[in-house]
Amino acid sequence: MRTPPRPPLEGLKKRLDRHRSEGERLPRDGFLRETYILPRDDARAKAREWFDRWPKQAYWTAIESWCERPEDVIEFTMRRLPTAD
């Protein structure tokens, strides 16, 4: 018994390429993220601004990751939901 031939994939490849090239994609988890590289005091102020503007209870705002760079500079990524529905 023979196995059926594989279907042509050219159409699928074209659609995937077109979809990948269309604008910026949202992360799969639905969170909005923004990365900053700021001096320590400015980094604290920016994080406080996020928590004041998008409260943690409603938007799940969080500092997703951070690391300390040379010369007292902090690189960090803030994360929040786009809406508080």
N, C-alpha and C positions, 0 to 999 in steps of 0.2 A: 504494500500500500504506500502510495507516494504522499508526501506532505504537500499541501498547497503552496504555491509561490507566495513570497512576501509582497504585500501591496506596495505600490510606489509611494515614496515618502516626500517627494519634491514639494507638493502642496503644503504638507505639514511643516516642512522646513521653512518655506517662505512665510507662512503665518507666524511661526515662532520668531523668526528674524524681525518681522515687522512689529510684532508685539514688544520685543525687547528693545527696539530702537525708538519706540514711542515714549517720549518724555520720561519723567522721573516716576519710578514705581514706589508705591507705599510698601513699607515693611509688611510682612505677612501677619504679624501680630497686631497691627492696627495702631501702634504707638508712633507718635511723632518724636524725632530725636534731633538734637542739635549739639554739636561739639564745640567747645571753647578752649582756647589756650590763653590764660590770663595770669597776671601776677596774683599772689595769694589773696590780698585784700579785695581786689576786683573780682576774683573768682567767688569769694564769699558773698559779695554784693549781688553778683549775677544769679547765684543759686537762690538767695533770699528773694530776689525779684521774681523768679519763676514760682517759688512757693507762695508768694503773696498774690501773684496774678492768677495762677492756676492751683487752687488749694489741693493738697494731697488727697483729702477725703473724696473730692468730686472727680478729679482728673487722674488720680493715681500717679501724681508727679513724684519723680524720684531721680536721684543722681545714680545713673546706671553704672558708670565706671569712672575712675579717676586715677591719675598718677602724677607724681611729683617730678618736675623737670628741673634741670639746673637753674641756678639763680632765683630760687623761690617762685618758680612759675608752675602753675597747676593746669594740667590738661584734663578736662572732664566732659562727660556726655550727660545731658539732661534728657529725661524721657517723660512723656505725658500722653494722655488720650486726647484726641482731637476735640471731643465734645464731652459734656458731663450729663448726657442723657440717661 
